[in-house]
Amino acid sequence: MTDDEIDPELIELAGKVFDCARRGDAAGLAALVDAGVPVNLTNDAGDTPLMLATYHGHGAAVATLLERSADPNRANGKGQTPLAGAVFKGQTEIVRQLAAAGADPDAGTPSARDAAVMFGKTELLELFGGSARR
């Protein structure tokens, strides 16, 4: 199927999901996912709504997506995970949310653990077990 064959309404709906994630619209995300939009939908960069909500620092949207079984370990097209993104952006509370949801600190490239070491985030390393590598 080519882009020309995709229903324009589906493209518009997908755009709404990603816009809600970027803006942190937790209620909008909940409504869309509850109506049947896949929680792990990806855009052309391989980003999920969870990745976008994480990267933009929207804890309530992250919680909403995790409550609806968003995959905290799903890497984007560059191999980055939401947890590594949260570490990179210095979003400690979102790091805690993702870790509590089972995010693997060693998944992705660079991993969240590697990013914490790279940026001197020792407090986050403690959440991951304290060492540079398991």
N, C-alpha and C positions, 0 to 999 in steps of 0.2 A: 504494500500500500504506500503510495506517495503522499506528500503533503497536500497535493491537489485533490486527493481522494478522501481526505479526512473531513468529516462533517465540521463545518465552521462553528457550529454550536458547541461541539466538543472542545475545539480549540479555545473558544471563549470561556467555557467552564474551567478548563485547565488553567487558563490565565487568571481566573478569579481565585482559584486555590492558591496559586503561588503569590498573588498579590496579598491575599489574607495572611499568608505566612510572613511575608516581608514586613507587613504593617503590624503584625502581632494581633490580628483580629481572631481571638480564640473562639468567640461565639460563631463567627462566620465559618471558621474551619470545622468546628463541631457540626454545624448544620450541613455543610457540604459532604463531610465524611459520613455522617449518619444517613445522608440521602443516597449514599452508594459510591461516592468518589473514592477510589483506592487511596488509602492513607499513605502508601509508599509510592505514589505517582512520582515520576521523574520528569524534569524538563530536559531541554536539549543539552544541558551541561551535566546531566545526571544527578542534579540536586533534587532532593525530596523536600516536601514542605517542612519536615523536621529540620533538615539542614539549614534551610532559609530562616526559619524562626530562631534557631540557635544562633546563627551567624549575626542576626540582627538584634539579638539580646532580648527576645520576648519570652520570658519564663512561663507566663500563663499559656501562651500558644504551644510551647514545648510540652507543658503538662497535659494539655488537651490532646495533643497528638499521641503522646505516650500512653495516655488512658485508652486510646483507640488502637493500640497495638502497633504504632509506628516502630520501625526497626531502628534501634539506636546504633547499630553497627553498619548500616548500609552506607557504603562509600559512594562518593560522586565520581564523575568521569576522570577526575584528577587523583583518585585514590584517597581523598580526604573524608574523614568521618565527622559526624556532628560533634563528638567529644573532642576531637583534635581542634575543630573550629572554635569551640567554646574555650579551650585552653588558650589558643592563639589570641582570641579577643579578650581574655582575662575575665570571663564570666563565671565566677566561682559558683554561684548558686545554680546556674544551668549545668555546670560540670557535676555538681552533686545530684541534680535531677537525673541526668543521663547515667551516671554511675549507679544510682539506685535502681534504674530500669535495666541494668545489665550491660551497659556499654563496656566494651573491651578496650582498656587503655593501650593495648598493644596492636590493635587493628589499624589499618590504613597506613598511608605514607605521606608525611611522617605520622607516626602514631601519636596519640595524645601524650603518652609517657615521654616520647622523644621531644615533642614540642614543649612540655613542661621543663625538661632538662635544658633545652635550647634557650628558653626565655627565663630561666631561673625561678620558675614557679614551684618552689619547694613545698609550699602548703598543699599544692595540688598533687605532687608526688606522694605525699602522705596519704591522700585519698586512694591512690593507686597501689599502695603497699610500700611506698617509700623509696624504692630503688629505681635506678635508671633502666634496668631490664630485669624481668623475672628470671 
